[in-house]
């Protein structure tokens, strides 16, 4: 037992001696460096010391495992202190701070590029003409054809300001005029044209004359279209001894001679025209006048109106009793009313553009009222 006691005392003394030698060596290395002995956690904002630092007043009471670890890492400690002398790099993360610090605390290295400034510097120059809105020519103030009324003259602007030649101007004007006469209704203004046909005329003009695409919102193309529509709307006044005569529209412009024809795609896209508020024949009491609505708003000619009215009148006289009101026919003879609607829309296809055949029904109502009034007067 005395021998075992002696061996334990010798081992404890040896361990104490090793601890003292290690602490002396570390103190000597720390004194060689010009840095303080306490090292703080690199990303701890509150500058709290890490638990893994080496203390000057460390207690000599260590466990055996910590002593063995300190002995085995003696060489690594010396190498780490030598690296701290050569380069002031950041110490590794401790076990307590395993999360990555925010980039604002890490700091930017001098060799890193500023990507924001590089992106601005490398952005290509977009000032050249690429068809964007910023490169297009805006419309002058006012309207075309009114230079003395705050507007401008389209021909002078294109020739004198934009450098368009006279030959190019005449060819553009002639080509757009042909497109307008072929696809649009020259008796109506540009705001009352079919938007699909108007867009088609614009696209055809721009495809043929590429310089028209430089102008914002196609204002030059629209001015050419307005110029042709205004010219066609004017009635030529000529001195004559025969007096004034009624000007009739050419046969090619009549809706009755060229019924409302459209492709299946157009029939799906274009919505039907709804009925106005009120009743027909009562414009002063919240209603409307059928003839004025069709001629002024729906671009009917007088000949179209008379043709539709005469055809429906013939059918009404053949199939309905004109002495009865409209509501009686709807209740007791709906088949005859439907037959009149079908034949009228078959002969005049443009009547299909109206919702629920309200135009045909208004014609029938007006004819029934007229015939009933005549019969009462004769009786």
Steps between C-alpha positions, in 0.01 A plus 500: 500500500789736575641434155169585331474816705851597394422447131187721524694774670768484231246520214318794657825681550598434140169637375536810715847556362378463143219748560742753639738456205217544251371815670851647509551427133170656402572810710835539328342475156233753593763746620684471168196616313391862520132411526296466819455159643120514492348428163139591444243332284536659155129551441376569852375860488489532880874405512435217742804277548477149365512202729780348296749781571818441704495674838802628688343405831393152401456256781742202505213262572453332161371156415722237348328520164551876474867459588551238232319720250716799592818291461395367163405844371820668620652505156176623344484787752846613407419487131180701553693771687758513223220549244357784710837677482526471122145588387218665694237260373180437685510211755276204433149472637463376852260230600265762637474707184422255223265727301628705211524871593321766297687629199503853633716381795732292287621795299572530131834388366690745286527262207123449475314685223208727561239310301243781510734747332616235257144429396437867430823535309444190287137583410480550123415833352131502406480849356519378143176424317368155583130562456442581869260766620780730620636531144169569327403846378212654699199665342503882471238690700167563335336338198604452141362751250461781756833689502330828591287341773782365716563197279740409222521401134599137456671552166713788629599309813606188311689687227660791687553352846545127439664522156250294303522544124204612292495172304494293819222715645282463190554124479412457868192717468379315190556154649319579827214652304457176306496301825241734652270480197529122496456412867340794684173690483585841356171648619602464867775654708798307630343461845201314352699253293521132577809461724604176333490648150671819618782299656532301177539821296768625740694174484489492120622859475786444746602177326525685167662819633737418783567860602144525638602279792724775639202713601343460841156334510497501116385862491626557144308197371186616681536850356519356148188294573315804641601706201339252263188460710452876528546541126239236425255649751500839329230551240641671190324832443482594133313792340208375296184646349293191571492576871603274783437133465509222751840332514480124520776274618657274237364151476828352621458670838145382574453243773203347318703431186796372704348338811686478825742218429770399741722203556416242771785642711352848482158369596648347812696810600258785417220530760145563388350847520270543797168679488488863620307597810132575464258431216515584132297800385518680836820709492355769725396254771818309570491302175661536160429546131582184306592679179735744672669221695561286191618783273712704740642242737498178297597650162186400311421683180151625420469240225588221743235617743231516231594156362477328837179681590331407169596132527380464861181690417421253224546204736290662774210567262507138382530318833376719785178675586586869507196580716652317797777642717850359529444326834206302360711370212778396739255301711275342237704490177870474591567266205406767246715760678797262501455431129518873427819529706662205322423623149605858578837395643553258212451773239688774691788331678607818681186465715668206676732748672216616727424320823169308515392646162384821666525696172264258322261510795498881499419502129210260564370712790514818295310336214232363727445835664479677163252255351282498812482880496393504135225248563360701790500816292319333210240344732 
